[in-house]
Amino acid sequence: MSRICSVCGKGSLSGNSIIRKGLEKKKGGIGLHTTGVNKRKFRPNLHKIRVRENGGTVRRVVCAACIKSGKIEKA
């Protein structure tokens, strides 16, 4: 299953998971220090659903945002 929405084209994005330690300056500490940075993926919330298209039903991979906004019509 591809990790791309068939309606809007939303896909995976990459980023970082940052671990910070210490007390913030505004809370009386000396500030937060970064102790670790790891790569991570931000994946869309995809669902396999049956969609009505051209008078028939087709199975599509659609993100939850498209389902909620009504961009597709469920079969």
Phi and psi in degrees as GROMACS dihedral restraints (atoms count N, CA, C in turn):
[ dihedral_restraints ]
;  ai    aj    ak    al  type     phi  dphi    fc
    3     4     5     6     1   -74.1    20    10
    4     5     6     7     1   151.9    20    10
    6     7     8     9     1   -98.7    20    10
    7     8     9    10     1    44.4    20    10
    9    10    11    12     1  -131.5    20    10
   10    11    12    13     1   134.4    20    10
   12    13    14    15     1   -70.6    20    10
   13    14    15    16     1   133.3    20    10
   15    16    17    18     1   -79.4    20    10
   16    17    18    19     1    -8.9    20    10
   18    19    20    21     1   -96.9    20    10
   19    20    21    22     1   -56.1    20    10
   21    22    23    24     1  -103.3    20    10
   22    23    24    25     1   -12.2    20    10
   24    25    26    27     1    81.6    20    10
   25    26    27    28     1    13.5    20    10
   27    28    29    30     1   -65.4    20    10
   28    29    30    31     1   133.8    20    10
   30    31    32    33     1  -136.7    20    10
   31    32    33    34     1  -168.5    20    10
   33    34    35    36     1   -74.0    20    10
   34    35    36    37     1   143.5    20    10
   36    37    38    39     1  -123.4    20    10
   37    38    39    40     1   149.6    20    10
   39    40    41    42     1  -106.3    20    10
   40    41    42    43     1   153.2    20    10
   42    43    44    45     1  -161.9    20    10
   43    44    45    46     1  -159.9    20    10
   45    46    47    48     1  -123.9    20    10
   46    47    48    49     1   147.0    20    10
   48    49    50    51     1  -105.3    20    10
   49    50    51    52     1   111.8    20    10
   51    52    53    54     1  -104.5    20    10
   52    53    54    55     1   127.1    20    10
   54    55    56    57     1  -102.3    20    10
   55    56    57    58     1   124.5    20    10
   57    58    59    60     1  -120.7    20    10
   58    59    60    61     1   148.4    20    10
   60    61    62    63     1  -133.5    20    10
   61    62    63    64     1   148.3    20    10
   63    64    65    66     1   113.4    20    10
   64    65    66    67     1   173.9    20    10
   66    67    68    69     1  -101.0    20    10
   67    68    69    70     1   136.6    20    10
   69    70    71    72     1   -62.3    20    10
   70    71    72    73     1   153.6    20    10
   72    73    74    75     1   -62.7    20    10
   73    74    75    76     1   -40.9    20    10
   75    76    77    78     1   -71.2    20    10
   76    77    78    79     1   -12.2    20    10
   78    79    80    81     1   -99.5    20    10
   79    80    81    82     1     7.0    20    10
   81    82    83    84     1   102.6    20    10
   82    83    84    85     1     2.3    20    10
   84    85    86    87     1   -93.4    20    10
   85    86    87    88     1  -167.6    20    10
   87    88    89    90     1  -101.6    20    10
   88    89    90    91     1     6.2    20    10
   90    91    92    93     1   110.1    20    10
   91    92    93    94     1   158.7    20    10
   93    94    95    96     1   -78.5    20    10
   94    95    96    97     1   141.3    20    10
   96    97    98    99     1  -118.5    20    10
   97    98    99   100     1   133.6    20    10
   99   100   101   102     1   -77.6    20    10
  100   101   102   103     1   123.9    20    10
  102   103   104   105     1  -111.3    20    10
  103   104   105   106     1   -12.1    20    10
  105   106   107   108     1  -166.4    20    10
  106   107   108   109     1   142.2    20    10
  108   109   110   111     1  -133.0    20    10
  109   110   111   112     1   121.4    20    10
  111   112   113   114     1  -122.9    20    10
  112   113   114   115     1   145.8    20    10
  114   115   116   117     1   -74.0    20    10
  115   116   117   118     1   146.2    20    10
  117   118   119   120     1  -148.4    20    10
  118   119   120   121     1   170.2    20    10
  120   121   122   123     1  -117.6    20    10
  121   122   123   124     1   139.4    20    10
  123   124   125   126     1  -103.6    20    10
  124   125   126   127     1   110.9    20    10
  126   127   128   129     1  -106.5    20    10
  127   128   129   130     1   144.1    20    10
  129   130   131   132     1   -72.6    20    10
  130   131   132   133     1   156.1    20    10
  132   133   134   135     1   -85.5    20    10
  133   134   135   136     1    89.3    20    10
  135   136   137   138     1   -97.8    20    10
  136   137   138   139     1   146.4    20    10
  138   139   140   141     1  -134.0    20    10
  139   140   141   142     1   141.6    20    10
  141   142   143   144     1   -89.1    20    10
  142   143   144   145     1   112.6    20    10
  144   145   146   147     1  -133.2    20    10
  145   146   147   148     1   160.2    20    10
  147   148   149   150     1   -89.7    20    10
  148   149   150   151     1   128.2    20    10
  150   151   152   153     1  -118.6    20    10
  151   152   153   154     1   142.8    20    10
  153   154   155   156     1   -84.8    20    10
  154   155   156   157     1   120.2    20    10
  156   157   158   159     1  -139.2    20    10
  157   158   159   160     1   128.7    20    10
  159   160   161   162     1    50.9    20    10
  160   161   162   163     1    42.3    20    10
  162   163   164   165     1    81.2    20    10
  163   164   165   166     1    -2.1    20    10
  165   166   167   168     1  -126.2    20    10
  166   167   168   169     1  -179.5    20    10
  168   169   170   171     1  -114.1    20    10
  169   170   171   172     1   139.0    20    10
  171   172   173   174     1  -133.9    20    10
  172   173   174   175     1   145.8    20    10
  174   175   176   177     1   -89.0    20    10
  175   176   177   178     1   125.5    20    10
  177   178   179   180     1  -129.2    20    10
  178   179   180   181     1   157.7    20    10
  180   181   182   183     1  -101.4    20    10
  181   182   183   184     1   112.3    20    10
  183   184   185   186     1  -128.0    20    10
  184   185   186   187     1   142.6    20    10
  186   187   188   189     1   -78.7    20    10
  187   188   189   190     1   158.5    20    10
  189   190   191   192     1   -63.8    20    10
  190   191   192   193     1   -31.4    20    10
  192   193   194   195     1   -64.7    20    10
  193   194   195   196     1   -38.5    20    10
  195   196   197   198     1   -70.4    20    10
  196   197   198   199     1   -35.3    20    10
  198   199   200   201     1   -67.1    20    10
  199   200   201   202     1   -44.5    20    10
  201   202   203   204     1   -66.1    20    10
  202   203   204   205     1   -39.5    20    10
  204   205   206   207     1   -78.0    20    10
  205   206   207   208     1    -9.0    20    10
  207   208   209   210     1    81.1    20    10
  208   209   210   211     1    23.0    20    10
  210   211   212   213     1   -70.6    20    10
  211   212   213   214     1   -18.7    20    10
  213   214   215   216     1  -124.3    20    10
  214   215   216   217     1   159.9    20    10
  216   217   218   219     1  -114.2    20    10
  217   218   219   220     1   119.3    20    10
  219   220   221   222     1   -68.4    20    10
  220   221   222   223     1   147.5    20    10
